Amino acid sequence: MMPNSSWKKLEDKIRDLASVMWNRTAAPERISGVNFDAVLKISSEEIVLIEVTEERNLAKIREDIAKIRAIKINYAVDGVFAKAFIVMRDEPTPGMMELARDSKVNISSVERFSQSVFDFDAYANLRLTRVFGSAINPATGKPDEHDYIPVRYMDDTGRRQYSAGDIAEKLTRGEKIILLGDYGTGKSRCTKETFSLLVNKVKMGGKFVFSINLRDHWGATTAIEIIAGHLKRMGLSGSIDRAMQLLVAGHVVLILDGFDEVGSQIFGINQSRRNSIRKAALQGVRELIEQCAAGVLITGRPHYFNGNKEMYECIGISPKNNYEPCLQCATEFDVSQAETYLKNVGFEATVPQWLPRKPLIFLVLAEIKKSEAEKILSSQSGEISFWGQFIDAVCEREAKIHTSIDPSSVREVLAHLARRTRWGDRELGRLTPKDVNQAYEDATGAAPDDSGQLMLSRLCTLGRIEPESPDRQFVDPYIIQFLFAENIVNDISARNTDVLSERWRQALKSTGVDFLSQWIDLYSLVSDAISIIKRETGPTNSQVVAELVSALSLIEMEGVDFSDVEIKDAEIAVLALGGGELKNVSFKNCYIGRVAFEACKINDESGFSIEDCEIDLITGLSAHGGLPKWVVGGRVGLLQNVSNAARIKSSNLPAAQKLLLSVIQKIFFQRGGGREEGSLYKGGFGQQFDRKVIDNILSLLVSDGVVERSKDGGRSIYNPRREYTSRMRAIKDQLSLSKDPLWQKVLTFDGRKSQ
């Protein structure tokens, strides 16, 4: 037996569905001594009677049918046609169906009655065969059929975690949720898993659910356009009107994948104009969410909007009406999840500490020959070396399959495709067959033959954008950022000044700038990079100049004189002002992701200026009023206060807690990956070095699973578990107010007060 509250909800649902089906109000009513759960008066000559019953008992059904038959006869005498329904929780038996048929009474389960309103089974079966967002097999463009790896999704604080089942439950309660995550972190797999879970709930009397890829509805300005377009793609165009009725009545849960894929991200214009463009692009999505009276899950990248306020306004979800509207995808699998994935696809290799554990990376690894993938996974090199090996393995693989092309030519094809991606308006590219063929010809000097065409169609660093389109894109931003940086290094080495005349629309992100900076430093290309920067005054391609200056700013060196270079309208991921003095260079009307003032070498005599730029984040200054006079106009999104470090240093915290904060800072918040053990055996925040205490702290962090320890040539490397970053930040912020167990445990290591 269902609980009374659940049964009442089911009765309410049947009344609501009946109201939609007959476009009349359905209400309970007692007629001739019989209580009906829903009565709809269609006209003076027609009435609909609905009885909802929980019992699956033939004698009870026979009794109900007898009462209904008598009432039908009474109505018939008065010239009124009464159409009667008995709706059961479960499927009726053949005997029940025969009794009902003989008495002209319709009998069905809740599921079948729902289907008579909207054929959800047909929709669900069709939808499960289609692609969910970017959850696709990169080789075929078909849906990703690998087993779902259960992961957790975090709230804004990082303290509360949710499973896909928890999200499904929240949606059934009518909550509206925004799931944020970078490309390849599993947003689309979450939508697929959540949809599958909700499909099963529909069979138990739950709401219907539509899962919509928003990129399929670019330019849609109304809710009806999106619903109609979606159902037409499913081959269900005859159900559009009924679907809209159910949506408005609160019987459809919406899963919307990719709010960032219905409009371009645009730079080089003012902030208010960009905001208005994004809001206009999401007009149809916003109307759809506002019209939906049930739960909504919508996904997208976290930095598409200029902050949460704009996101809420553009999407149409208000945090005031929802307890936790925002959830975050973990950026990576944890070790256990990664190992489970490898095991599921037949790999025996363990997961190395340095491997980026993004779900999409594992999907690409699964497409590489097993022995080659296991060779990559057994390497103990760092991230930049991994990507080189990874792409080399892909090129070797393709050359072995297609003997008409050698590995270096495959690498050249990728380089040319990356260059073409630079010119386009999509971060991962939208490469037409013509683009791909031309890249092959540019790399080899000849048009692709049949073997070359086959290689191009299967290149596993490229993936289909959707099954219906021949266009392709790079499957992961790490890969494209690596190739972007590699192209610049090749241009510097070859002194290719033609690059200054190109027009780039895609910029290096922080990852790409790190790659570029490491290569310039490793191969001693600083002077070559400066030569390219100074080559032309006002080059067409300000972007390459900006990226070279950005990369140079990360290298510890003497001051660099750029000879009055002016950089305009560029997108710059990071500008570090503590590596060396950057002289005689100005930035105007640029977008800068982060300006780092730590150990700043710039002074008023440096000839350095940032004018009318939009800066997302400034670190190393204490307040907006502390901006130097050479930062003029523009907008600063967030200024990260450095007074936290100062107050740690000057506080009366115990020595062990200060050393814990120092270790946390180095492992979790300094640039780069893991930290070698030797770099951690130092003091910090004014506290002197104490090896015993630091050993205890490191052991505690490892045993609690906050940090992972690996070996590299006999040296211990400590790597952060990124899912605990927000927890570590909270310890830093709260200090003596922190109740975190780690904070309390370190007090037992050393009773001395800070010095």
C-alpha positions, 0 to 999 in steps of 0.5 A: 500500500502507498502512504496516504500522502503519496496516494493523494499526490497520485490522485492529484496528478490524475486530476491534473492530467485529466484537466489537460486531456479534456481542457476542463477542470477536474474535481472530486465529486460524490454522485449517487452515493459514489465518490469519484476522484475526478469528474469533468463536465464536458458539456450538457450532454457529456461527462467524464467520471474517473475513479482512482483505486489502489486495490488490485482485487477482482472482487473490489473492481467488480463492485466498482464497475457495478456502481459505475454501470448503474450511474452510467445508466442513470445519466443515459436516461437523462440524455447524458453520455458518461465516459467512465475510467478506473485508474489503478496503481498497477496493470489490471488483470485480464479478468478485470479488463474483460469485466470493464470492457463488458460494462463499457468502462475504461480500466488502465494503470496510472502509467497507461493513463498517463500515456493517453495524455502524452506518449512518454514511452515513445519519447523516452525510448527515442531520447535515450538513443540520441546524444546527450550534450557532449557525451559522445563517442569522439570517433563515431559521434554516437552517444557515449555508451560507457558505464556511468561512473558515480561522481559527486556534485558540490554546492558553492561551499564545497561542503555538501555533495550530491549524487545524480540520484539526489539531483533527480530527487530535487527535480521531482520536488520542483527545485530549479538547479544550475549545474556548472562545470568546465568542458569535459567534467561530466555535465552531459553524463550527469544529464543522461544519468538524471534523465534515466533515473527520472524515466523510471520515476515516470513509470511510478506516477512521477512527472514527465521529463524532457532532456534538451540539448540547447545547442540544437536551438541556437537563435530560438527566442521563445519557449515554444520554439525550443519545445517544438524544435526538440520534439520535431527532432524526436519525430514527435511533432504531433505532440507539441501542443500537448507538451506545452500544456503539460509544461505550463501545468507543472507536469514536465521536468526540464533538463537543459544542457549547455546554456553557454552554447546558444550564443558566442562569447564576445570580447573587444566590446564594452561589458554592458554590450556583452551582457545584453548580447548574452541575455538576448541569446538566452531569451528563449531559454529564460522564457522556457524556464519561467513557464515551467512549473516543475523542476529544472536542471540547466548546465553550462560553463562557470565563467560564461557570465560575468558573475552569478547575478548576471547568470540568474537574470539571463537564465531566469532562476532566482536564488531567493526561491531556491535553497541551493540553485548552483551545483558544481561538477568536480573538475576531475575523477578521484583516484578510485573513480578513475581506476574504475573507469580504466577497469571498465574499459579493460585497462590494467594500468594504475592511474599516475598522480600527474594524469589530468583525471577529467572524464573526457581524457579517459574517454579519449584514452579508451579510443587509443590502442590498449598497449599504447594507452598503458604505455602513456599511463606508465610514464612518470613525467609531468603534465606538459610531457604527458600531453606531448606523449599523448599526442605522439601516441595518437600520431603513431597510432594513426600512422600505423593504421594508415601507412601512407602518412608518417607520424610527423605528418599527422602531427603537422595536420593537428598543428594546421587544424589548431591554427584554423581553430584560432581563426574561428569563433568556437573554443574547440573549433568547428572544422568542416571537411574542407578545413580538415582536407586543407590541413592535410594538404598543407601538412603533406603537400598533397590532397588526402588519398583514400587512406588519408581520408579514412585517417582524417575521419577517425583521428581521435583527438577530433570528435563529431559535434553531432551525429547529423553533422560532418563538422568536427572539433577538438575533444578537449581544451587541454589538447587544443591549448597544448597545440596553440602553445606549440604552434607559437613556439614553432613560430618563434623558433622559425622566426615566422613573422607572418603570424603577426598578420593573422587574425586570431579569435581564440586565445590561450587560457591559463593552461596554454600560457603555462605550456608556452612559458615552460617551453620558452624557458626550457628551450631558451627562447626568451630573446626570440620571443622578444624579437617577435614582439618588437617586430612590428608596431601595431600588428594585426595580431595583437593576440600573439603579442599579448600571449608572448608577454603573458608567458614571459611574465611567468618566467623569473628573469631580469627586466625586459624592455618592450620598446613601447609596444602597445597591445589592444583588444586582446584576451589575456589569461594571466599577467604576473608582475613579479617575475621580472620588470616589464618595461615600456608596454601598455595594454588597452581595452583588453580582457585580462583574466588575472593580474598577479601583483605578488612581489610586483617588480613594476614601478612608476618609472617602468613605462608599464600601463593597463588602460580601460581593461576588464580584469576578472581578478587581481591578486596581491593587493589589499583593496581597490584603493591600492591600485597603482596609478598605471592601472587606469579606468576599466573594471575589476571584477574581484580583488583578492585581499592579501591581508589574510597572509598578513594577519596569519603572520601577525597572529598568535596562532600556535606554531603547528597551525601556522606551519599547516597553513604554509603547507596548505598554501604551497600544495593547494594554492601555488601555481603548478602541480604537486610539491616536492617534499623538500620545498615543504620543509621550510617555515612560513607565515613568519614561523621557523622551520620544524621538521618533526611538526611538518612530517606530522602535518604531511602524514595527517594530510595523507592519511585523511586523504586530503593530499596524495603522495607519490614517488619520483626518482626517490623523491616524495611528491605531494599532490592536492586532491582538488575536491578539497580545495574549498575546504582548505580555503575555508581553513585559511579564511576562518583561522582560529574560528575553524572547527575543521578536524585537521585544524584541531588535530595539529594542535596536538603536534606542538604546544609552542606558541608562534614566535 
